[in-house]
Amino acid sequence: MNTGSTQHSPLAVIILAAGLGTRMKSELPKVMHGVCGRPMLSYVIDAALSVSPERVVVVIGPDQEAITEILPVGCERALQKERRGTGDAVRAGLEPLRGFEGDVMVLYGDVPLVHGDFVAGLRQRHVDADAAATLTTVLLDDPVHYGRIVRDGDQRVARIVEYRDASPAERAIDEINVGLYVFRGDLLLPTLERLGADNAQGELYLTDVVHLLLDSGQTVASFESDDPEMCMGVNSRVELAVVNKAMRRRLLERLMLAGVSVEDPSTAFVDWGVEVGRDTLIRANTHLLGRTTVGAGCEVGPGSFVCDAFIGDCARVVSSHLHDCVIGSGCSVGPFAYIRPNTVLAEKAKAGTFVEIKNSRIGEGSKVPHLSYVGDAVVGSGSNIGAGNITANYDGFDKHPTTIGNNVRTGSDTTMVAPVTIGDGAFTAAGSVITRDVPAGALGVARGKQENVEGYAARRAARRLREQAGDAD
């Protein structure tokens, strides 16, 4: 029968996000829990927006105002005052859409593996079938407790049977209802108003809309997805971990197809939005999180943790921890370096083994090779900070800056007590505690004069022998 759907019919999307998520055991709304660095709901919104709908409505429940904080511009909010099932949630989502003429797609905020290609395919299938409703199905090797799709002799959808109501023969069916739909808008609301709550849960089920449409002779089409993961919802922390793993694999595959080498995808972690350039190698046990960007031709890892950092081309970061910092092209970091917020390493700079740097700028080609702490400092270009150096930037009350010029050479075990400046081309002697400025080209020496006590070892040994003889008496 002709239901009147057209290729150019406008589309609205309702995303159901009001679930309590009691099995998550959390004060945070379920759809706000993170999947690869962003709320799971955000993925569903992205999928919806990818087909350029005229309206997107997110249905939330009472005390879930936090969800509105992540809604992008153009997304509307609807409130389901009482949680009375999926049918009631869709009815709440239709409230802002009164007067809308077109098709209505229903997605779930806790199914974050849904993607734009799927949404476009579901939409097109609904248009091609000229249907009153189109539901998504998928074949599963182990359909467990999902609702089964029962088809008639012509392989059309006859009904959806919930697992608890299914006969043994129906439970053997491996085609399940994913729960993602497109409806003709002019039929959806009148059908929702006919729903009853005569069931064990006392709720209004969206699946009953499908049954009512079938009973009235309307066409119900199906969109058979070839992506079993796409129906994976999140109801517990265990399922959240499974979905995170699947999403992480997708993100890594996307990087690899774009020219990035991933040594061990099972131990590499990337967040959504992380960017990595061609010919970069991500080694095992490496995390790239937050707003991180890695350039081309880099090597990161093994065992590196990088969050909200920018790494330029051809840099190398080995077994190190980087947070909210900038690493220039050609830089070398690690192993076992800790680069803290507001740090900038200019091109070809080095932060070596067991080096900690925070709130500082290390100039082009300068090196902090090993066992040093640099904080609240500016280091010029071409300088070398000796082993075991410390910028003593805190006096117990305030932080103070250290300025080290170009082409400076500091000796091992130098402590620079801020505020202090070491001029261009200057040196410091090993073991010095620098408390005053060192002029350009000068040598700063600040340590006690060495004295050698001749014969000390023999006198010490003799004294020890006398003491032992006294003990024997």
Residue pairs with C-beta under 8 A, 6 or more apart in sequence:
1 217
1 218
1 219
2 130
3 130
3 131
3 132
3 184
3 187
3 218
3 219
4 130
4 184
5 103
5 126
5 127
5 130
5 131
5 184
6 127
7 127
9 102
9 103
9 127
10 53
10 54
10 100
10 101
10 102
10 103
11 51
11 53
11 54
11 102
11 103
11 104
11 105
11 123
11 182
12 53
12 54
12 55
12 56
12 57
12 97
12 100
12 102
12 103
12 104
12 105
12 185
13 48
13 53
13 55
13 56
13 57
13 104
13 105
13 106
13 107
14 57
14 59
14 78
14 90
14 93
14 94
14 97
14 104
14 105
14 106
14 107
15 41
15 44
15 45
15 48
15 56
15 57
15 58
15 59
15 93
15 107
15 108
15 109
16 59
16 86
16 89
16 90
16 93
16 106
16 107
16 108
16 109
17 29
17 31
17 41
17 58
17 59
17 60
17 64
17 67
17 108
17 109
17 110
18 59
18 60
18 61
18 64
18 80
18 83
18 89
18 92
19 30
19 31
19 61
19 83
19 109
19 110
20 30
20 61
20 83
21 29
21 30
21 31
21 33
21 110
21 235
23 235
23 236
24 30
24 33
24 234
24 235
24 236
24 237
24 240
25 237
26 33
28 66
29 60
29 64
29 66
29 67
30 40
30 109
30 110
30 234
30 235
31 39
31 40
31 41
31 67
31 109
31 110
32 39
32 40
32 41
32 66
32 67
32 70
33 39
33 40
33 234
33 240
34 40
34 244
35 43
35 112
35 234
35 240
35 243
35 244
35 247
35 272
36 244
36 247
36 248
36 251
36 270
36 271
36 272
37 271
37 272
37 273
37 274
37 289
37 290
38 271
38 272
38 273
39 70
40 109
40 110
40 112
40 234
40 240
40 243
41 58
41 67
41 70
41 109
41 110
41 112
42 70
43 112
43 113
43 114
43 115
43 247
43 272
44 107
44 108
44 109
44 111
44 112
44 114
45 56
45 58
45 71
45 72
45 75
46 116
47 107
47 114
47 115
47 116
47 118
47 119
48 56
48 105
48 107
48 119
49 56
49 72
49 74
50 115
50 116
50 119
50 120
51 116
51 119
51 120
51 123
53 105
54 100
54 102
55 76
55 96
55 97
55 100
56 74
56 75
56 76
57 75
57 76
57 77
57 78
57 93
57 96
57 97
58 67
58 71
58 75
58 76
58 77
58 78
58 109
59 78
59 79
59 80
59 89
59 90
59 92
59 93
60 67
60 68
60 77
60 78
60 79
60 80
61 79
61 80
61 83
62 79
62 81
67 77
68 77
71 77
76 96
78 92
78 93
78 95
78 96
79 92
80 88
80 89
80 92
81 92
82 88
83 89
84 197
84 202
84 203
84 204
85 197
85 201
85 203
85 204
85 205
85 206
86 179
86 203
86 204
86 205
86 206
86 207
87 192
87 195
87 203
87 204
87 205
87 206
87 208
87 209
88 203
88 204
89 206
90 106
90 188
90 192
90 206
90 209
91 189
91 192
91 193
91 204
93 106
94 104
94 188
94 189
94 192
97 104
97 185
100 185
101 185
101 186
102 185
103 123
103 126
103 182
103 183
103 184
103 185
104 182
104 183
104 184
104 185
104 188
105 119
105 122
105 123
105 180
105 181
105 182
105 183
106 180
106 181
106 182
106 183
106 206
107 114
107 119
107 180
108 179
108 180
108 233
110 233
110 234
110 235
111 179
111 180
111 230
111 231
111 232
111 233
111 234
112 234
112 243
112 247
113 227
113 229
113 230
113 232
113 243
113 246
113 247
113 250
114 180
114 230
115 230
118 136
118 225
118 227
118 230
121 223
121 225
122 134
122 136
122 180
122 182
122 223
123 182
125 134
125 221
125 222
125 223
126 133
126 134
126 182
126 221
126 223
129 219
129 221
130 219
131 182
131 184
131 218
131 219
131 220
131 221
132 183
132 184
132 187
132 213
132 218
132 219
132 220
133 181
133 182
133 183
133 184
133 187
133 209
133 210
133 213
133 218
133 220
133 221
134 181
134 182
134 220
134 221
134 222
134 223
135 149
135 157
135 160
135 177
135 178
135 179
135 180
135 181
135 210
135 220
135 221
135 222
135 223
136 177
136 178
136 179
136 180
136 181
136 222
136 223
136 225
136 231
137 149
137 175
137 176
137 177
137 178
137 222
137 223
137 224
137 225
138 175
138 176
138 178
138 224
138 225
138 226
138 227
138 228
138 230
138 231
139 174
139 175
139 176
139 224
139 228
140 146
140 174
140 176
140 228
141 174
143 173
143 174
143 175
143 176
144 163
145 163
145 164
146 163
146 176
146 177
146 231
147 160
147 161
147 162
147 163
147 176
147 177
147 207
148 160
148 161
148 163
148 166
148 170
148 171
148 173
148 175
148 176
148 177
149 157
149 160
149 173
149 175
149 176
149 177
149 222
150 157
150 158
150 159
150 160
150 161
150 170
150 173
151 157
151 158
151 175
152 158
156 220
157 210
157 214
157 220
157 221
157 222
158 214
159 210
159 211
159 214
160 177
160 207
160 210
160 211
161 170
162 207
163 171
166 173
175 224
176 231
177 207
178 225
178 230
178 231
179 206
179 207
179 231
181 206
181 210
183 209
187 213
187 218
188 209
191 209
191 212
191 213
192 204
192 209
194 212
195 204
195 205
195 208
195 209
195 212
196 204
196 208
197 203
197 204
199 205
210 220
213 220
214 220
225 231
229 246
232 239
232 242
232 243
232 246
233 239
234 240
234 243
247 272
248 269
248 270
249 265
251 270
251 271
251 272
251 274
252 262
252 265
252 268
252 270
255 262
255 270
255 276
255 282
256 262
256 265
258 276
258 278
259 277
259 278
259 279
260 276
260 277
260 278
260 279
260 280
260 281
260 282
261 279
261 280
261 281
261 282
262 268
262 282
263 281
263 282
263 283
263 284
263 301
263 302
264 283
264 284
264 285
267 284
267 285
267 286
268 282
268 284
268 285
268 286
268 287
268 288
268 301
269 286
269 287
269 288
269 289
270 276
270 282
270 287
270 288
270 289
271 288
271 289
271 290
271 292
273 290
273 291
274 288
274 289
274 290
274 292
274 293
274 294
275 292
275 293
275 294
276 282
276 288
276 293
276 294
276 298
277 294
277 295
277 296
277 297
277 298
277 313
278 296
278 297
279 296
279 297
280 294
280 295
280 296
280 297
280 298
280 299
280 300
281 298
281 299
281 300
281 301
282 288
282 300
282 301
283 299
283 300
283 301
283 302
283 303
283 304
284 301
284 302
284 303
285 301
285 302
285 303
286 300
286 301
286 302
286 303
286 304
286 305
286 306
287 304
287 305
287 306
287 307
288 294
288 300
288 306
289 305
289 306
289 307
289 308
290 307
290 308
291 308
292 306
292 307
292 308
292 309
292 310
292 311
293 309
293 310
293 311
294 300
294 306
294 311
294 315
295 311
295 312
295 313
295 314
295 315
295 329
296 313
296 314
297 313
297 314
298 311
298 313
298 314
298 315
298 316
298 317
299 315
299 316
299 317
299 318
300 306
300 311
300 316
300 317
301 317
301 318
301 319
302 318
302 319
303 319
304 317
304 318
304 319
304 320
304 321
304 322
304 334
305 320
305 321
305 322
306 317
306 322
306 323
307 322
307 323
307 324
308 323
308 324
309 322
309 323
309 324
309 325
309 326
309 327
309 339
310 325
310 326
310 327
311 317
311 322
311 327
311 331
312 327
312 328
312 329
312 330
312 331
312 347
313 329
313 330
314 329
314 330
315 327
315 328
315 329
315 330
315 331
315 332
315 333
316 331
316 332
316 333
316 334
317 327
317 333
317 334
318 333
318 334
318 335
319 334
319 335
319 336
320 333
320 334
320 335
320 336
320 337
320 338
320 339
320 351
321 337
321 338
321 339
322 333
322 339
323 339
323 340
323 341
324 340
324 341
324 342
325 339
325 340
325 341
325 342
325 343
325 344
325 345
326 343
326 344
326 345
327 333
327 339
327 345
328 344
328 345
328 346
328 347
328 348
328 349
328 364
329 347
329 348
330 347
330 348
331 345
331 347
331 348
331 349
331 350
331 351
332 349
332 350
332 351
332 352
333 339
333 345
333 350
333 351
334 351
334 352
334 353
335 353
336 353
336 354
337 351
337 352
337 353
337 354
337 355
337 356
337 357
338 355
338 356
338 357
339 345
339 351
339 356
339 357
339 358
340 356
340 357
340 358
340 359
341 358
341 359
342 358
342 359
342 360
343 357
343 358
343 359
343 360
343 361
343 362
344 360
344 361
344 362
345 351
345 357
345 362
346 361
346 362
346 363
346 364
346 365
346 366
346 381
347 364
347 365
348 364
348 365
349 362
349 363
349 364
349 365
349 366
349 367
350 366
350 367
350 368
350 369
351 357
351 362
351 368
352 367
352 368
352 369
352 370
353 369
353 370
353 371
354 370
354 371
355 368
355 369
355 370
355 371
355 372
355 373
355 374
356 372
356 373
356 374
356 375
357 368
357 373
357 374
357 375
358 374
358 375
358 376
359 375
359 376
360 374
360 375
360 376
360 377
360 378
360 379
361 377
361 378
361 379
362 368
362 374
362 379
363 378
363 379
363 380
363 381
363 382
363 383
363 406
364 381
364 382
365 381
365 382
366 379
366 380
366 381
366 382
366 383
366 384
366 385
367 383
367 384
367 385
368 374
368 379
368 385
368 389
369 384
369 385
369 387
370 387
371 387
371 388
372 385
372 386
372 387
372 388
372 389
372 390
373 389
373 390
373 391
374 385
374 389
374 391
374 402
375 391
375 393
375 399
376 391
376 393
376 399
376 400
376 401
376 402
376 418
377 391
377 393
377 401
377 402
377 403
377 404
377 418
378 401
378 402
378 403
378 404
379 385
379 404
379 408
380 404
380 405
380 406
380 407
380 408
380 424
381 406
381 407
382 406
382 407
383 404
383 405
383 406
383 407
383 408
383 409
383 410
384 408
384 409
384 410
385 404
385 410
386 409
386 410
386 411
386 412
386 413
386 414
386 428
386 430
387 412
387 413
388 412
388 413
388 414
389 410
389 412
389 413
389 414
389 415
389 416
390 414
390 415
390 416
391 402
391 416
391 418
392 415
392 416
392 417
392 418
393 399
393 400
393 401
393 402
393 418
394 400
399 418
400 418
400 419
401 418
401 419
402 416
402 418
402 419
402 420
402 421
402 422
403 420
403 421
403 422
404 410
404 416
404 421
404 422
405 421
405 422
405 423
405 424
405 425
405 426
405 440
406 424
406 425
407 424
407 425
408 422
408 423
408 424
408 425
408 426
408 427
409 426
409 427
409 428
410 416
410 422
410 427
410 428
411 427
411 428
411 429
411 430
411 431
411 432
412 430
412 431
413 430
413 431
414 428
414 429
414 430
414 431
414 432
414 433
414 434
415 432
415 433
415 434
416 422
416 428
416 434
417 433
417 434
417 435
420 434
420 435
420 436
420 437
420 438
421 437
421 438
422 428
422 434
422 437
422 438
422 444
423 437
423 438
423 439
423 440
423 441
423 442
424 440
424 441
425 440
425 441
426 438
426 439
426 440
426 441
426 442
426 443
426 444
427 442
427 443
427 444
428 434
428 438
428 443
428 444
428 445
429 443
429 444
429 445
429 446
429 447
431 447
432 444
432 445
432 446
432 447
433 446
433 447
434 444
434 446
435 446
436 444
436 446
438 444
